[in-house]
Amino acid sequence: FLHDTANPSPYFKAGTITANKEVRPEQNGLVVDVHYPKVDLDGWLALIQTAQADESQGEEYFPALKRLRVQADEAQALGMGFEQLTLTAQQPQQRHWRVDISSSEAAGNLQWQVDREGEIEGVLQAHFQRIILGEMAENEVGEDTESERWGDDALHLPDMNLHIEQLEIAGKRIGSVLAEGRSETDSDVWQLEKLSLVAPGVSLSGTGHWLLNGESRGLYIEAQAAIENLQDYLNFFGVQDVVRGTKGSVAMQFNWRNLPWRVALDDLEGDINIVLGKGRLNQIQSRSARLLELLSLQSLTRLARLELNIGGVLREGFPYDEMRGDISLREMQLHTNNYRIIGPVGTIVIEGDVGVKSESLALNVVVIPRVDVSGAAVAAAVVVNPVVGIGAFLAQWLLQEPLSRAMTQRYAVHGSWDDPQLEEMSLD
């Protein structure tokens, strides 16, 4: 570090911090050049913020940052782990900063202007070729951990335009993401003015806001997805050959409390409305297809004497003409009271709960096998009344079609996703 007695503020005119590098003196400004096996950038950031707080109340000791480069085999930053990280920060032009990041998990850059006091001026531009987020550790699901480094302080975000060409989470490709957000003056709210996601077969758009302080802090999003081909998106996502075809729409709203101070799935809650058109669940060992086939085949045994071609219908999977319903997520439980699956085999009406973490089932299901005399009427009843629960649906349907009582079955479904158990219940 260099001290200029003629200009005592800051106390050090220039400085260089290195690790496993040769020291190159600078005439002014602070240069950091570190190559080290493990680097905790979050820890260093906390130390710098403490030093800046001390300087704000007295004499300045350190010069402004001029250039930074960090290379590490493993690094911790923003509460996330990075491997093979190279991070550089420099000013290609006066008052213009550029940060480049390259690692196994991310590649991209951030650019912004600063005013004379060094504060961000205008819109921060963030462009990433890829961001790959891994699965959350087991102890991060709903539990506080020592790795939480955000503390209880309010978070301040600048105006920002974000473009991620390739977003991947837990080994699944999500798509290309665009987001534009603006910070409200004298407010703890960061407005998400635009959110879009584009991927094969799916396009999503939405808005939201991020509350950065207080008891209700967290991220809130409302979005709508147009599904041109669910099969294409699921194949892109990494779930191969689950469905065939299917167009539709999904409307959703989510609130992720405490994000990013605490990244916990039980802080995530939301509501989803699903409307999917004609398609087919392929004949695979998926949990959803297995449950639907079990429900259908067990119910359709009552119709065997009619010599319908049931086996032919189900041979290549479970076909459906429409799926629709509302699903809510609260405290790691998915709940629905009006989910319908309408198809040539029959109509399935579902209400109840599914445990996300426990992988448990607690469902009430009605299955109405479809025959020519009743199939159209069942489908019409479901479409006209898409929001009624099982009790109201049964009362309405059985009054309209008393003969269908002999074909209709009601089940309590319990057990686990991998081993669903069906118990036949009374229709009354």
ChimeraX attribute file (.defattr): number of C-alpha atoms within 10 A of each C-alpha:
attribute: neighborCount
match mode: 1-to-1
recipient: residues
	/A:1	17
	/A:2	17
	/A:3	16
	/A:4	12
	/A:5	10
	/A:6	6
	/A:7	10
	/A:8	13
	/A:9	15
	/A:10	16
	/A:11	17
	/A:12	21
	/A:13	22
	/A:14	22
	/A:15	23
	/A:16	21
	/A:17	16
	/A:18	17
	/A:19	13
	/A:20	9
	/A:21	11
	/A:22	10
	/A:23	14
	/A:24	11
	/A:25	14
	/A:26	15
	/A:27	10
	/A:28	17
	/A:29	18
	/A:30	21
	/A:31	23
	/A:32	18
	/A:33	20
	/A:34	19
	/A:35	17
	/A:36	16
	/A:37	12
	/A:38	16
	/A:39	20
	/A:40	15
	/A:41	15
	/A:42	17
	/A:43	12
	/A:44	12
	/A:45	13
	/A:46	13
	/A:47	12
	/A:48	12
	/A:49	11
	/A:50	11
	/A:51	14
	/A:52	15
	/A:53	11
	/A:54	13
	/A:55	14
	/A:56	9
	/A:57	8
	/A:58	9
	/A:59	12
	/A:60	16
	/A:61	17
	/A:62	21
	/A:63	19
	/A:64	16
	/A:65	17
	/A:66	18
	/A:67	16
	/A:68	19
	/A:69	17
	/A:70	20
	/A:71	22
	/A:72	20
	/A:73	15
	/A:74	16
	/A:75	22
	/A:76	18
	/A:77	15
	/A:78	13
	/A:79	17
	/A:80	14
	/A:81	14
	/A:82	21
	/A:83	18
	/A:84	16
	/A:85	24
	/A:86	20
	/A:87	18
	/A:88	18
	/A:89	20
	/A:90	17
	/A:91	17
	/A:92	9
	/A:93	9
	/A:94	8
	/A:95	15
	/A:96	15
	/A:97	19
	/A:98	17
	/A:99	17
	/A:100	18
	/A:101	17
	/A:102	20
	/A:103	21
	/A:104	13
	/A:105	18
	/A:106	20
	/A:107	19
	/A:108	18
	/A:109	18
	/A:110	18
	/A:111	17
	/A:112	20
	/A:113	19
	/A:114	15
	/A:115	11
	/A:116	8
	/A:117	6
	/A:118	10
	/A:119	12
	/A:120	18
	/A:121	15
	/A:122	13
	/A:123	17
	/A:124	20
	/A:125	17
	/A:126	19
	/A:127	18
	/A:128	20
	/A:129	15
	/A:130	20
	/A:131	18
	/A:132	19
	/A:133	17
	/A:134	14
	/A:135	10
	/A:136	14
	/A:137	8
	/A:138	9
	/A:139	10
	/A:140	18
	/A:141	17
	/A:142	16
	/A:143	12
	/A:144	13
	/A:145	12
	/A:146	6
	/A:147	11
	/A:148	15
	/A:149	16
	/A:150	16
	/A:151	10
	/A:152	10
	/A:153	10
	/A:154	14
	/A:155	17
	/A:156	12
	/A:157	17
	/A:158	17
	/A:159	18
	/A:160	20
	/A:161	18
	/A:162	17
	/A:163	20
	/A:164	21
	/A:165	17
	/A:166	18
	/A:167	20
	/A:168	18
	/A:169	14
	/A:170	11
	/A:171	12
	/A:172	16
	/A:173	19
	/A:174	21
	/A:175	20
	/A:176	19
	/A:177	19
	/A:178	16
	/A:179	19
	/A:180	18
	/A:181	23
	/A:182	18
	/A:183	19
	/A:184	13
	/A:185	8
	/A:186	6
	/A:187	11
	/A:188	18
	/A:189	21
	/A:190	23
	/A:191	19
	/A:192	22
	/A:193	13
	/A:194	16
	/A:195	19
	/A:196	19
	/A:197	19
	/A:198	17
	/A:199	17
	/A:200	19
	/A:201	19
	/A:202	21
	/A:203	18
	/A:204	18
	/A:205	18
	/A:206	19
	/A:207	19
	/A:208	20
	/A:209	19
	/A:210	24
	/A:211	22
	/A:212	23
	/A:213	17
	/A:214	12
	/A:215	9
	/A:216	13
	/A:217	21
	/A:218	22
	/A:219	22
	/A:220	21
	/A:221	17
	/A:222	18
	/A:223	18
	/A:224	18
	/A:225	19
	/A:226	16
	/A:227	22
	/A:228	17
	/A:229	18
	/A:230	24
	/A:231	25
	/A:232	21
	/A:233	21
	/A:234	20
	/A:235	16
	/A:236	17
	/A:237	18
	/A:238	12
	/A:239	14
	/A:240	12
	/A:241	14
	/A:242	19
	/A:243	23
	/A:244	16
	/A:245	15
	/A:246	22
	/A:247	18
	/A:248	19
	/A:249	19
	/A:250	18
	/A:251	18
	/A:252	18
	/A:253	18
	/A:254	18
	/A:255	21
	/A:256	22
	/A:257	23
	/A:258	21
	/A:259	19
	/A:260	19
	/A:261	20
	/A:262	23
	/A:263	21
	/A:264	21
	/A:265	18
	/A:266	19
	/A:267	18
	/A:268	21
	/A:269	19
	/A:270	17
	/A:271	18
	/A:272	18
	/A:273	16
	/A:274	16
	/A:275	17
	/A:276	19
	/A:277	18
	/A:278	16
	/A:279	21
	/A:280	22
	/A:281	24
	/A:282	18
	/A:283	17
	/A:284	15
	/A:285	10
	/A:286	13
	/A:287	13
	/A:288	14
	/A:289	19
	/A:290	20
	/A:291	17
	/A:292	17
	/A:293	16
	/A:294	15
	/A:295	20
	/A:296	21
	/A:297	15
	/A:298	14
	/A:299	22
	/A:300	21
	/A:301	13
	/A:302	14
	/A:303	15
	/A:304	11
	/A:305	7
	/A:306	9
	/A:307	7
	/A:308	12
	/A:309	10
	/A:310	16
	/A:311	9
	/A:312	9
	/A:313	13
	/A:314	19
	/A:315	11
	/A:316	13
	/A:317	20
	/A:318	22
	/A:319	22
	/A:320	20
	/A:321	18
	/A:322	21
	/A:323	20
	/A:324	23
	/A:325	21
	/A:326	21
	/A:327	21
	/A:328	19
	/A:329	20
	/A:330	15
	/A:331	14
	/A:332	20
	/A:333	20
	/A:334	18
	/A:335	21
	/A:336	19
	/A:337	21
	/A:338	21
	/A:339	26
	/A:340	25
	/A:341	21
	/A:342	25
	/A:343	21
	/A:344	19
	/A:345	23
	/A:346	23
	/A:347	24
	/A:348	21
	/A:349	23
	/A:350	23
	/A:351	22
	/A:352	19
	/A:353	21
	/A:354	21
	/A:355	18
	/A:356	17
	/A:357	12
	/A:358	11
	/A:359	13
	/A:360	19
	/A:361	22
	/A:362	18
	/A:363	20
	/A:364	20
	/A:365	22
	/A:366	26
	/A:367	23
	/A:368	24
	/A:369	25
	/A:370	23
	/A:371	17
	/A:372	8
	/A:373	10
	/A:374	15
	/A:375	18
	/A:376	12
	/A:377	15
	/A:378	21
	/A:379	20
	/A:380	12
	/A:381	14
	/A:382	21
	/A:383	14
	/A:384	9
	/A:385	12
	/A:386	16
	/A:387	17
	/A:388	15
	/A:389	16
	/A:390	20
	/A:391	14
	/A:392	11
	/A:393	19
	/A:394	19
	/A:395	12
	/A:396	13
	/A:397	17
	/A:398	14
	/A:399	12
	/A:400	13
	/A:401	13
	/A:402	9
	/A:403	11
	/A:404	19
	/A:405	14
	/A:406	10
	/A:407	16
	/A:408	20
	/A:409	22
	/A:410	24
	/A:411	20
	/A:412	16
	/A:413	22
	/A:414	18
	/A:415	14
	/A:416	16
	/A:417	19
	/A:418	14
	/A:419	13
	/A:420	16
	/A:421	16
	/A:422	19
	/A:423	10
	/A:424	14
	/A:425	13
	/A:426	7
	/A:427	14
	/A:428	7
